Amino acid sequence: MIDWYILAPAAFFAGMVDAVVGGGGLIQIPTLLSAFPQTAIPTLFGTNKIASIAGTASALWRYARAVSIPWRLVLPATAAALVGAWIGAALVAWISREAMRPLIVVMMLAVAVYTFRRKDFGQAESHEPRPSDPWLGALFGLLIGLYDGFFGPGTGSFLIFGFIRVFGMDFVRASASAKVINVATNLSAIGFFASHGPILWTVGLVMAACNLAGAQVGTHLALKHGAGFIRQAFLIVVAILIVKQLAELI
């Protein structure tokens, strides 16, 4: 018996949150683990990606219609992120993920403190595009992909923070640009998990429909209320990530 009354709302809320600032996996993955405690982890992670990619792609489509995405920067970053994610996944066999957790907590704390103290952070474009941006974007995408393939939590938050801090975007454009990389890395992850075990396709597709609906609501709220709303949601998600990582450390 599948607990749709739990899975469907979780997928909807995950899609809504993910469309604004990322972090939908914080909701969907624990829900799937709880609903299917005897199911293999690769199967559940693959199912989560099936649900997530529908909402992420629909959010990207909505953003792309309303926001000018700097493709000259984002496409090299996306290609490099795919390479980085593959390398990061390979590093799992060589380095303990647990050794990374204290460093990630420190990085997230730094992101939260910086964003909180800088009230104008991400509220408007801070500088014009530069000739070096595609190269910087590729390096940024490689590092983010490396982290996503190796560890994962907070990837969307780090993407948004980097697009604002390094490339001068506002929160709306940063969130839109992050979705391009999210879609690409989700596709890569689906291929990986599908080759390492079966995926619960019925569960994934039903959750995908709910995630898509939530993403439409989240994108509408983000575009309607702008950078200030996304900044507040960003700080909340980063704070939750910090608490979660600290709890797993203790």
CORDAZI-V791827 format. One record per helix or strand. SS is the DSSP state (2 for helix, 1 for strand). FROM is the first residue (numbers start at 1). LEN is the number of residues. Records with the same first field share a line. If there is no record, write none. Layout:
SS = FROM-LEN, FROM-LEN
This chain:
2 = 4-18, 25-11, 41-26, 71-21, 97-21, 133-18, 155-11, 171-25, 201-49
